[in-house]
Amino acid sequence: MARSRKKAAAPSRRSGAASSGGGSSRPARASRATVDVVEEEKGFGMEEGVVFFTTILLIIAFFMIDKARGYYGEGMFF
């Protein structure tokens, strides 16, 4: 996506007007803020742990329900 440009100040419409050069002048390029690059930690983080635990819990719950339905002859595995 293209960045939008800042609009330049509109020139004066008066025919004899000169630009005001007495004010403070801005540098040609504004200084940019520095950004520190932080590497991601290697290993098992909190988010991955929650995903792993939830997945295992859902699989176990599925098999427990199937085992309970197996007593009635309706289970897929039991």
SEVO-185193 format. One record per residue (C-alpha): x, y, z. Coordinates in Angstrom, 3 decimals. Example, Ala and Ser with C-alpha at 12.3 -4.5 7.8 and 13.67 -1.06 7.14 Angstrom:
<atoms>
12.300,-4.500,7.800
13.670,-1.060,7.140
</atoms>
This chain:
<atoms>
0.000,0.000,0.000
1.379,3.382,-0.942
2.032,5.991,1.685
0.162,9.232,1.379
2.136,12.430,1.004
1.659,15.500,3.087
0.153,18.320,1.114
2.468,21.215,0.473
1.436,24.619,1.671
-0.673,26.348,-0.925
1.146,29.247,-2.603
-0.148,32.684,-1.957
-2.697,33.837,-4.507
-1.631,37.453,-4.288
0.501,38.404,-7.232
3.159,40.349,-5.341
3.404,38.227,-2.233
6.759,36.796,-1.287
7.193,33.751,0.881
7.962,34.459,4.481
11.536,33.300,4.952
12.070,34.872,8.357
10.467,32.073,10.390
12.176,28.957,11.695
13.189,26.634,8.921
12.508,22.919,9.173
15.173,20.448,8.158
14.744,18.814,4.778
14.063,15.437,6.388
12.646,14.879,9.825
14.610,12.451,11.969
12.977,9.093,12.398
12.613,7.256,15.675
14.844,4.230,16.087
13.236,0.833,16.488
14.869,-1.971,18.439
14.519,-5.411,16.898
13.748,-7.999,19.560
14.102,-11.653,18.663
11.359,-14.001,19.686
12.207,-16.347,22.515
12.838,-19.935,21.539
10.896,-22.563,23.365
7.410,-23.184,24.598
5.631,-19.953,25.545
2.381,-19.292,27.349
0.276,-19.034,24.175
1.570,-22.325,22.811
0.974,-23.991,26.175
-2.661,-22.888,26.256
-3.226,-24.135,22.700
-1.568,-27.469,23.448
-3.471,-27.990,26.719
-6.833,-27.081,25.162
-6.281,-29.433,22.227
-5.369,-32.352,24.462
-8.332,-31.608,26.747
-10.784,-31.588,23.825
-9.435,-34.872,22.463
-9.704,-36.523,25.892
-13.255,-35.178,26.325
-14.231,-36.594,22.929
-12.998,-40.065,23.850
-14.646,-39.925,27.299
-18.021,-39.064,25.738
-17.551,-41.809,23.164
-16.743,-44.308,25.926
-19.891,-43.284,27.808
-22.004,-43.691,24.657
-20.328,-47.063,24.030
-22.255,-48.562,26.931
-25.438,-47.944,24.916
-23.992,-49.305,21.663
-23.781,-45.820,20.100
-20.040,-45.131,20.411
-17.765,-44.903,17.396
-14.696,-46.478,19.022
-16.026,-48.263,22.119
</atoms>
